[in-house]
C-alpha cells in the first residue's frame, strides 16, 4: 500500500489491520490507499482468477478483491519508498526524471557550485544518456581524467582562460559517472578508485598553474600551491578518518557541518577563484585566495571532527 493523494483514476485499496477488504476505482472511503500495481502472488491466485472469470471480471484487481473477501490478501505498506505508476509515455518520462533526480548521493551535493550549477546540468545530461548502452560509468571516469589532464596541460602551457573554463566542464562530467552507476545499479568497488584520481588531477592543476606563473613571478606561486595542497590533503584525511570512525560523513554530521559544506574548500570553488583571477589578469592572486580558503577549511574540519570524536569517546 502506498499512501498518496487519491484521484478518480487511481485504483484504491480499502484495508483494515493489513487485510484487504476491497479494491477498485469506485471506493469512496476516507481510509483508503492507492494500489501501486505491485503484487506478490502465490499459485493460489489462479483459484481466485477462475472465480473472477465466472463473475465476468477480467482484471487482476478483481482476483485480489475476491481473495481479500476470503481473508486471503494482505497489504505491504510502501509509504516513503520510491515507486511510480507508468501507464503512458508521459508517465515513463516522469518516472525517468524521478530516477535521475534521486541518483544524487544521500548527503547531496556539497558546495554551492555543485548544488546550484552542476546538479541541474548533470541531471539534464543523464536524462538523455542513461539509456545509451555504450556510455558506462567507468568510461565516463576515463573521459573525465582525459579532459582533466588536458586542463593541466593548458595551465602549464599558459592557456589559462581556456583551462579555467574547462575546469567547470570537468566538474560536470565528473558528477555523471557516480550518478549513472546508481541509475543503472552498476556501482562497483573499482569505481571507488575515481576519488584518488580526482585528487591527483586537482593537485596537478594547482601545480601546473604555479609552474607557469613562476616563470614571471619567481617561486612565490609554487610556494602558495604547495601550502594549499598540504592543507587540502590534511582536511581530506581528517574527513576520511572521521567517516571511518563514525560511518557518517562529516559534511552532514551536525547542523553546522551541513551549512558549512556549502562554502567549504572544494575543487569547484577553487575553480571559481582561478577563473576570476584569470579574467582580472591576476591569476597569482587566485592561488593566494585558494591558500587562505583551504587553510580555513582545514582548521574548521579538524576542529569539528575533534569535537565530535571526543564527544563520542565520552559517551563510550
N, C-alpha and C positions, 0 to 999 in steps of 0.2 A: 504494500500500500504506500503510495506517495501522496502526501497531503499537499495539494496545490489549490489555486483558485479554480472553482468549478464553473464550467460553462455548459451550455446546452449540448455541445458537440462531444463532450467528454463522456467516456464510459465510466460510470460511477459505481462504487462498491459500498454497500451498507454492511457494516460488521459490528459485532459485539464480542468483546473478550477474545479477539483474534479469530473468531469464527465468521465465515461469510454467510450473511443472511439473504442478500440479494445482490444482483449485479445487472447493470443496464444503463441506458441513457435517460430513461424516464423516471428515475428515482428522484423524489423530491423530499429530502430529509436534511436536517441541519447537521447531522453527524455522518457525513459520507466522506469517502476518499476517492482519489482518481485511480482508475485501473491503468497501470503503467504499460501493460501489454506483455509483461514478463510472467511466464508461468512455469513452475516446476511440477511436472505431472508424472504420476506412476501409471503403469499399464491399465489400471482400473479406470482411467479416464475414458477408455473406449466403451465401457459399460454405460457410462452416462451419455456418451455420444449417441449410442443406439437409442436411449430414452429420449434424447433431444430430437433425433430424427423422427421418431414416432409422433412427437408433439408438433412436427412441422418446422422445427428450428434448424438453423444451419450455421450458427456462429459458435466459436469456442467458448465465448462468454456464456452461452446457454448451457453448455456442458458443465461449466463451473457453477452456474446458478443452481442447477439440479443437484450437483454434488454438495453444494452448500446447504440446500434444503434437507439433505440426508446427514448433515453434520460431518461431512467428509472433505471439507475445503477450509483452509485457513489462509490468513494473510501474513505477509512479512513486511514489517514497517521499513521502508527505504527512505524515510524522510531525511533530507540533507545530503543524500548521495547524488552522484552525478548521473542523470539519465535524461533522455529526450525522446519524445514520440515523433517518429518520422513517417509521414503518410504522403507527403508531396515533395516536389523538388525544392520548394521554398523551405520546408521543414529540414530537408537534408542540408541545405546551405546554412541554415541557422545552427543546426547541430555541429556542423563543421567549424563554424565560428566559435561556438562554445568550447569545443575541444581545443582549438588554438588558444583561446583566452585562458584556459585552465592548464596550459602547458608550462606556465611560469613556475619556477621553484616555489615551494610553500612559503618561504620567507619573503618572496617577491624581489623585485629589482632593488639594488642597494642605493646607489647615488641618484641624484635628481636627473642627471643626463640620461641614465639608463631607464629610469622610471617614466619620465615625461617625453623623452625624444626617441630613444632607441626602441622601447617596447611597442609602440603603435606601428612603427615601420616594420619591425621584425614580424609582428602578427600578420600584417598585410601580406608580406612575402610568403610566410608559412602557409597562409590560406591557399595560395596558388601552387606552391611547390611540394606540399606534403604528400601528394599522391603520385609524384614523379618517382618512379622506382629507381632511376639511375642516380638520384640525389640521396645520399645516405649521410648520417651524422658524421661518420669518420671522414668521408670525402669533404664535407664542409669544414671539418677541423683542418684538414690538409690545405684547403683553399685559403683558410684564414691565415695560416702560417706563411703561405707563399706571398699573400698580399702584405702581411706584416713585415717580412724581411725585405720586401721591395721598398717599404716605407723607410726601413733602416738605411738602405742604400741611398734613397733620396736625401735623407737628412745628412748622411756622411758626404754626399756629393754637393750639397748646398742648395738643393731644390726644396727649400723649406716650405714655401707656400703650398705646393702640390703635396708634399709629405704631410703637412699639418691637416689638410683636408682629408687625405686618405686614412688618417688615423680614425676618423669617425666611421668611414666605410668598414674598416677592420672591426671596429667595435660592434657594428650592426651584424656583420657576418659571424662574428664570434658568439653572438647571442642566439644564433639559429641552431647550431648543432645539438646542444642540450635539449632545447625545446622539441626539435624534430625527433630526437630519441624518445622523449616522453610521449609524443603524439603516436609514434609507431610502436611503442612498447619494445624498443630495441636498445635500451640502455645496457652498456657493458662495463666490465671492470677496466677494459682498455681505455674507455672513454675518459676515465679519471686522469689519464696522462695529459689531457688537454691543459690542465691548470699549470703544471710546471712549465710547459712550453709557452703558455700565455705570459708567465712571469719572465721567461727568458727574453722574448721579443720586446716586452715592455721595457726591460732594463737596457736592451740594445738600442732602443730609440733615444733614451737619455744619453747613453754613451756616444752614439753617432752624432747627435746634435752638439754635445760638448766638444767632441773632437773637431768638428767643423769650425765651431766658434773659437776654439783655442788657437786657430791659425792667425786670428787677428786680435785676440784678447788674452793672450798668454795662457797661463794654467788655471785661471780662476773658474772658467766654465767646467773644466774637468773636476775641480775640487767640489763645486756645487753638485754636480751629478753624482759623484762618488758618495758624498754625505747623504744625498737624497736616497740613493739606492740602499744605503745602510739602514736608514730609518724605515724604508718600505719593507725591507727584508725582516727587520725586527718586529714591526707591528703585525705583519702577516704570520710570523711564527707565534706571536702571542695569541693571535686569533685562532690559529690551528691548534695550539696546545689547549686553549680553553674548550674548544669543541671536543677534543679527545677526552678531556677530563669530565665534561658535563653531558656530552651528547647533544648539546644545543649550541646553535650559532650565537656568538657574542652580539651580532647585529640585532637580534630580536630577544635577547635575554631579559631586558628591562625597558621601561618606558624611555629612559634617557638614551639608551643604545638605539632604540627604534627611531628616535628623532635624529640622533647624531649621524646615523649611517647615510642620510641624505646628503650630508655635506662633508663626510669623512674623506680622507685622501684616497682617491681611486684613479685608475688609469683614465677614465672618461673625463674627469675633472682636470687632470693634468693636461690632457689634450686640449681642453679649452684654453688653459693658460698659454700653451705653446702657440695655438692659433692666434690669440690676441697679441702675444709678443711679436709674432712674425708680421701681422698686419700693421702694427705700430712701428715696426722697424727696430724693435729692441728685444730680439729673441733671448739674449742673455738674461734679461730680467725674468723671463719665464722660468728659467732654472732656479733663480733665487726664490720666486714665489712657490715653486714646487718644493724646494727645500724646507721653507717655513711651514707649508701645509703638511708635509709628510712628518715633520718633527712634532707638530701639534697633535696629529693623528696618533703617532707613536706614544706620546705621553698619555693621551686620554685612554687609548686602548689598554696600555699596560696598567694604568690606574684602575680602570673599571674592572678589568679581568682580575686584578689582585683583590679588589674589594669583594667581588662575588665569590671567588675561590676561598677567601678567608672566611666568609660567612658560611659557606658550605662546610668548611673544616670545623667551625664552632658547633654547627648543628650535629655533625658527625660525632 
